Amino acid sequence: MKFYTVGDNVITEGEIKARIKGSETVYKPIEAYLLANPEACN
């Protein structure tokens, strides 16, 4: 995965990992709900 920043900002590997982990905390419960309730997608 490649990231591009605006200006001379630098993003570290640790920041990338933290953002991915933060996204997973939102994504995983939604995924679990949709798998348990497939009719919610209709």
PDB file as gemmi writes it, atoms N, CA and C in Angstrom:
CRYST1    1.000    1.000    1.000  90.00  90.00  90.00 P 1                      
ATOM      1  N   MET A   1       0.854  -1.165   0.000  1.00  0.00           N  
ATOM      2  CA  MET A   1       0.000   0.000   0.000  1.00  0.00           C  
ATOM      3  C   MET A   1       0.903   1.231   0.000  1.00  0.00           C  
ATOM      4  N   LYS A   2       0.528   2.200  -0.794  1.00  0.00           N  
ATOM      5  CA  LYS A   2       1.326   3.406  -0.907  1.00  0.00           C  
ATOM      6  C   LYS A   2       0.479   4.610  -0.495  1.00  0.00           C  
ATOM      7  N   PHE A   3       1.058   5.504   0.294  1.00  0.00           N  
ATOM      8  CA  PHE A   3       0.360   6.693   0.749  1.00  0.00           C  
ATOM      9  C   PHE A   3       1.084   7.927   0.249  1.00  0.00           C  
ATOM     10  N   TYR A   4       0.324   8.915  -0.153  1.00  0.00           N  
ATOM     11  CA  TYR A   4       0.871  10.192  -0.586  1.00  0.00           C  
ATOM     12  C   TYR A   4       0.337  11.261   0.346  1.00  0.00           C  
ATOM     13  N   THR A   5       1.198  12.178   0.756  1.00  0.00           N  
ATOM     14  CA  THR A   5       0.776  13.230   1.667  1.00  0.00           C  
ATOM     15  C   THR A   5       0.774  14.575   0.950  1.00  0.00           C  
ATOM     16  N   VAL A   6       0.133  15.530   1.570  1.00  0.00           N  
ATOM     17  CA  VAL A   6       0.076  16.879   1.029  1.00  0.00           C  
ATOM     18  C   VAL A   6       1.246  17.671   1.607  1.00  0.00           C  
ATOM     19  N   GLY A   7       1.910  18.390   0.765  1.00  0.00           N  
ATOM     20  CA  GLY A   7       3.037  19.196   1.225  1.00  0.00           C  
ATOM     21  C   GLY A   7       4.199  18.330   1.667  1.00  0.00           C  
ATOM     22  N   ASP A   8       4.883  18.756   2.723  1.00  0.00           N  
ATOM     23  CA  ASP A   8       6.044  18.011   3.202  1.00  0.00           C  
ATOM     24  C   ASP A   8       5.709  17.159   4.429  1.00  0.00           C  
ATOM     25  N   ASN A   9       4.427  16.865   4.636  1.00  0.00           N  
ATOM     26  CA  ASN A   9       4.020  16.015   5.756  1.00  0.00           C  
ATOM     27  C   ASN A   9       4.551  14.602   5.571  1.00  0.00           C  
ATOM     28  N   VAL A  10       4.890  13.980   6.679  1.00  0.00           N  
ATOM     29  CA  VAL A  10       5.409  12.611   6.666  1.00  0.00           C  
ATOM     30  C   VAL A  10       4.524  11.760   7.557  1.00  0.00           C  
ATOM     31  N   ILE A  11       4.169  10.582   7.085  1.00  0.00           N  
ATOM     32  CA  ILE A  11       3.387   9.654   7.884  1.00  0.00           C  
ATOM     33  C   ILE A  11       4.258   8.429   8.159  1.00  0.00           C  
ATOM     34  N   THR A  12       4.329   8.045   9.420  1.00  0.00           N  
ATOM     35  CA  THR A  12       5.198   6.933   9.798  1.00  0.00           C  
ATOM     36  C   THR A  12       4.449   5.607   9.683  1.00  0.00           C  
ATOM     37  N   GLU A  13       5.209   4.527   9.670  1.00  0.00           N  
ATOM     38  CA  GLU A  13       4.621   3.185   9.627  1.00  0.00           C  
ATOM     39  C   GLU A  13       3.712   2.963  10.834  1.00  0.00           C  
ATOM     40  N   GLY A  14       4.112   3.483  11.994  1.00  0.00           N  
ATOM     41  CA  GLY A  14       3.302   3.354  13.206  1.00  0.00           C  
ATOM     42  C   GLY A  14       1.959   4.056  13.072  1.00  0.00           C  
ATOM     43  N   GLU A  15       1.948   5.227  12.464  1.00  0.00           N  
ATOM     44  CA  GLU A  15       0.705   5.957  12.246  1.00  0.00           C  
ATOM     45  C   GLU A  15      -0.213   5.210  11.284  1.00  0.00           C  
ATOM     46  N   ILE A  16       0.363   4.618  10.265  1.00  0.00           N  
ATOM     47  CA  ILE A  16      -0.431   3.844   9.305  1.00  0.00           C  
ATOM     48  C   ILE A  16      -1.085   2.667  10.009  1.00  0.00           C  
ATOM     49  N   LYS A  17      -0.302   1.937  10.787  1.00  0.00           N  
ATOM     50  CA  LYS A  17      -0.833   0.778  11.506  1.00  0.00           C  
ATOM     51  C   LYS A  17      -1.922   1.184  12.493  1.00  0.00           C  
ATOM     52  N   ALA A  18      -1.735   2.311  13.175  1.00  0.00           N  
ATOM     53  CA  ALA A  18      -2.730   2.789  14.135  1.00  0.00           C  
ATOM     54  C   ALA A  18      -4.037   3.151  13.430  1.00  0.00           C  
ATOM     55  N   ARG A  19      -3.952   3.765  12.281  1.00  0.00           N  
ATOM     56  CA  ARG A  19      -5.167   4.137  11.533  1.00  0.00           C  
ATOM     57  C   ARG A  19      -5.887   2.909  11.000  1.00  0.00           C  
ATOM     58  N   ILE A  20      -5.130   1.922  10.548  1.00  0.00           N  
ATOM     59  CA  ILE A  20      -5.751   0.686  10.075  1.00  0.00           C  
ATOM     60  C   ILE A  20      -6.445  -0.018  11.233  1.00  0.00           C  
ATOM     61  N   LYS A  21      -5.797  -0.085  12.380  1.00  0.00           N  
ATOM     62  CA  LYS A  21      -6.392  -0.727  13.556  1.00  0.00           C  
ATOM     63  C   LYS A  21      -7.650   0.031  13.985  1.00  0.00           C  
ATOM     64  N   GLY A  22      -7.613   1.354  13.936  1.00  0.00           N  
ATOM     65  CA  GLY A  22      -8.784   2.152  14.281  1.00  0.00           C  
ATOM     66  C   GLY A  22      -9.944   1.894  13.337  1.00  0.00           C  
ATOM     67  N   SER A  23      -9.634   1.722  12.065  1.00  0.00           N  
ATOM     68  CA  SER A  23     -10.680   1.422  11.084  1.00  0.00           C  
ATOM     69  C   SER A  23     -11.299   0.058  11.353  1.00  0.00           C  
ATOM     70  N   GLU A  24     -10.481  -0.891  11.772  1.00  0.00           N  
ATOM     71  CA  GLU A  24     -10.993  -2.227  12.052  1.00  0.00           C  
ATOM     72  C   GLU A  24     -11.970  -2.226  13.223  1.00  0.00           C  
ATOM     73  N   THR A  25     -11.775  -1.333  14.192  1.00  0.00           N  
ATOM     74  CA  THR A  25     -12.692  -1.296  15.334  1.00  0.00           C  
ATOM     75  C   THR A  25     -14.086  -0.860  14.907  1.00  0.00           C  
ATOM     76  N   VAL A  26     -14.202  -0.143  13.819  1.00  0.00           N  
ATOM     77  CA  VAL A  26     -15.498   0.251  13.273  1.00  0.00           C  
ATOM     78  C   VAL A  26     -16.017  -0.831  12.323  1.00  0.00           C  
ATOM     79  N   TYR A  27     -15.139  -1.345  11.498  1.00  0.00           N  
ATOM     80  CA  TYR A  27     -15.532  -2.292  10.448  1.00  0.00           C  
ATOM     81  C   TYR A  27     -15.994  -3.635  10.997  1.00  0.00           C  
ATOM     82  N   LYS A  28     -15.289  -4.182  11.975  1.00  0.00           N  
ATOM     83  CA  LYS A  28     -15.583  -5.529  12.482  1.00  0.00           C  
ATOM     84  C   LYS A  28     -16.990  -5.655  13.071  1.00  0.00           C  
ATOM     85  N   PRO A  29     -17.462  -4.735  13.917  1.00  0.00           N  
ATOM     86  CA  PRO A  29     -18.833  -4.866  14.429  1.00  0.00           C  
ATOM     87  C   PRO A  29     -19.897  -4.756  13.331  1.00  0.00           C  
ATOM     88  N   ILE A  30     -19.647  -3.916  12.347  1.00  0.00           N  
ATOM     89  CA  ILE A  30     -20.590  -3.783  11.234  1.00  0.00           C  
ATOM     90  C   ILE A  30     -20.629  -5.078  10.441  1.00  0.00           C  
ATOM     91  N   GLU A  31     -19.468  -5.639  10.170  1.00  0.00           N  
ATOM     92  CA  GLU A  31     -19.392  -6.908   9.458  1.00  0.00           C  
ATOM     93  C   GLU A  31     -20.129  -8.004  10.226  1.00  0.00           C  
ATOM     94  N   ALA A  32     -19.916  -8.080  11.531  1.00  0.00           N  
ATOM     95  CA  ALA A  32     -20.568  -9.103  12.351  1.00  0.00           C  
ATOM     96  C   ALA A  32     -22.084  -8.937  12.307  1.00  0.00           C  
ATOM     97  N   TYR A  33     -22.555  -7.695  12.390  1.00  0.00           N  
ATOM     98  CA  TYR A  33     -23.998  -7.447  12.340  1.00  0.00           C  
ATOM     99  C   TYR A  33     -24.586  -7.880  10.999  1.00  0.00           C  
ATOM    100  N   LEU A  34     -23.926  -7.511   9.918  1.00  0.00           N  
ATOM    101  CA  LEU A  34     -24.446  -7.841   8.594  1.00  0.00           C  
ATOM    102  C   LEU A  34     -24.407  -9.341   8.328  1.00  0.00           C  
ATOM    103  N   LEU A  35     -23.406 -10.022   8.834  1.00  0.00           N  
ATOM    104  CA  LEU A  35     -23.355 -11.472   8.669  1.00  0.00           C  
ATOM    105  C   LEU A  35     -24.459 -12.155   9.467  1.00  0.00           C  
ATOM    106  N   ALA A  36     -24.772 -11.608  10.637  1.00  0.00           N  
ATOM    107  CA  ALA A  36     -25.830 -12.176  11.474  1.00  0.00           C  
ATOM    108  C   ALA A  36     -27.224 -11.788  10.984  1.00  0.00           C  
ATOM    109  N   ASN A  37     -27.315 -10.692  10.242  1.00  0.00           N  
ATOM    110  CA  ASN A  37     -28.599 -10.167   9.784  1.00  0.00           C  
ATOM    111  C   ASN A  37     -28.540  -9.841   8.291  1.00  0.00           C  
ATOM    112  N   PRO A  38     -28.448 -10.846   7.431  1.00  0.00           N  
ATOM    113  CA  PRO A  38     -28.313 -10.567   5.995  1.00  0.00           C  
ATOM    114  C   PRO A  38     -29.506  -9.814   5.402  1.00  0.00           C  
ATOM    115  N   GLU A  39     -30.654  -9.894   6.039  1.00  0.00           N  
ATOM    116  CA  GLU A  39     -31.826  -9.174   5.527  1.00  0.00           C  
ATOM    117  C   GLU A  39     -31.674  -7.661   5.687  1.00  0.00           C  
ATOM    118  N   ALA A  40     -30.715  -7.212   6.484  1.00  0.00           N  
ATOM    119  CA  ALA A  40     -30.485  -5.778   6.670  1.00  0.00           C  
ATOM    120  C   ALA A  40     -29.949  -5.128   5.393  1.00  0.00           C  
ATOM    121  N   CYS A  41     -29.425  -5.924   4.489  1.00  0.00           N  
ATOM    122  CA  CYS A  41     -28.868  -5.395   3.234  1.00  0.00           C  
ATOM    123  C   CYS A  41     -29.928  -5.197   2.156  1.00  0.00           C  
ATOM    124  N   ASN A  42     -31.110  -5.698   2.369  1.00  0.00           N  
ATOM    125  CA  ASN A  42     -32.157  -5.606   1.341  1.00  0.00           C  
ATOM    126  C   ASN A  42     -32.994  -4.389   1.493  1.00  0.00           C  
TER     127      ASN A  42                                                      
END                                                                             
